[in-house]
């Protein structure tokens, strides 16, 4: 008599990767097929020329496409400066009484 417990599978063996799912980064077959179809239709419509014409005739639709390509969040660690960075701070002490006498 064996002491090892084995699951009841109904006599069928399971595939070696059963229950593991798709590996990370692998593309769903339906998604891959759709992407290929979109690429083919884009090429057939004229590719870049078609996008230029879309931008001229339907600027809102073109802008919506561009919006889909932009990141939805901005990295707050990005450094964007419109002015030169501050490298020095000077402190000047002024005697107010001496200044009032001059005026």
MOPE-V295288 format. One record per backbone hydrogen bond with DSSP energy under -0.5 kcal/mol. CO is the residue of the C=O (numbers start at 1). NH is the residue of the N-H. Records with the same first field share a line. If there is no record, write none. Layout:
# MOPE-V295288
CO = NH, NH
This chain:
# MOPE-V295288
7 = 9
9 = 12
15 = 18
17 = 20
23 = 26
28 = 32
29 = 33
30 = 34
31 = 35
32 = 36
33 = 37
34 = 38
35 = 39
36 = 40
37 = 41
38 = 42
39 = 43
40 = 44
41 = 45
42 = 46, 47
46 = 49
47 = 51
48 = 52
49 = 53
50 = 54
51 = 55
52 = 56
53 = 57
54 = 58
58 = 62
59 = 63
60 = 64
61 = 65
62 = 66
63 = 67
64 = 68
65 = 69
66 = 69, 70
74 = 76
75 = 78
78 = 80
92 = 94
94 = 96
95 = 99
96 = 100
97 = 101
98 = 102
99 = 103
